[in-house]
Amino acid sequence: MDFLSLLNTYWSIIMNLGKLTAAISVASLAVAPVAAQAANSVAPAVERIGATSTSSEELEGGNGILIALLAAAAVIAGIIIIADDDDPTSP
């Protein structure tokens, strides 16, 4: 067996392995949603119930207006600082 025929044989094996890898990847992408659906249908149906809470805390915390006012003041201060720059840039 000469070198070129050996190289051709190895090249065909590598190409076939590449095609096999691509086929396995496509098959796994096609089967994954079906397997996930099957896993969901096998699981027992459980109804989710929220836990009761004794305290009535607000998620916002009541600081929303204060934070908005501080942000507005910061934006206004930034605009004033930028607009107040009247120094010439050239000598």
N, C-alpha and C positions, 0 to 999 in steps of 0.2 A: 504494500500500500504506500503510495507516494504521499508527499506532504500536502499537496493540494486536495486530494480526495479526503484525507484525514481532516483537513481544515474545513472542507465542505460538509463533512459529516458532523463535526462539532458545531458548525454554524447552524445547521438544520435542527440540531437538538436544542440549541439555545433559542432559536426562533420558535420552536414548538413549545418550549417551556414558557416563553413570553405569551404565546397565544393561550396556553393553559391557564396562566396566571390571570390574564384578562378575562377569560371565561369564568373562572372562579369568582373574580371580583363582581362581574355582572350578575352572576347567580346569587351571590350573597346580598347584593343590593336589591334584587328582586324578591328574595325570600324574607328579608328582615321585616317589612311591614306585615306580612302574613303571620310571621311568628309572633310579633308583638300583639297583633289582634287576637291570636289564639291564646296568648298568655293572659290577656285581659278577660277573655270569655271564660277561662278556666277558674280564675280567681273568684272567691265567694263575693256575693254582692253585699257590701257593707255600707250602711247609711252613715254619713258623716254628720255628727251633731256638735254644735258649738258649745264650748264650756261656758257656764254661767259665771258672772263676775259680780262681786259684792260692791266694788267701788265703781263709780261712774267717772272715770278720767277721760278727758278729751285728748285726742291724738295731737291736736295742734298746740295745746298748752296755753293759749291765750296770749302769746307773744307775737302773733302775726302782725298786728298793727304797729307795734313798736319796731319790729325788724323792718317793715316797709318804710316807716318814717326815717329810720337811720339810713337805709339804702338811698332814699330820695335825697336826703341831706348830703350824703357822700357824692352823689351824681352832680348835684348843684354846685357843691364846693369844687369838684373837679372841673366843671365848665368854667367857673369863675377864675380858677387858677390858670387854665389854658388861655382864656380870653384876655387876661390881664398882662400877658407878656408883650410889652410894647418896646422892648429893647431892640435896637437895630443889630442885625447880624453882620453887617460889613463895617469896617472902620471909617 
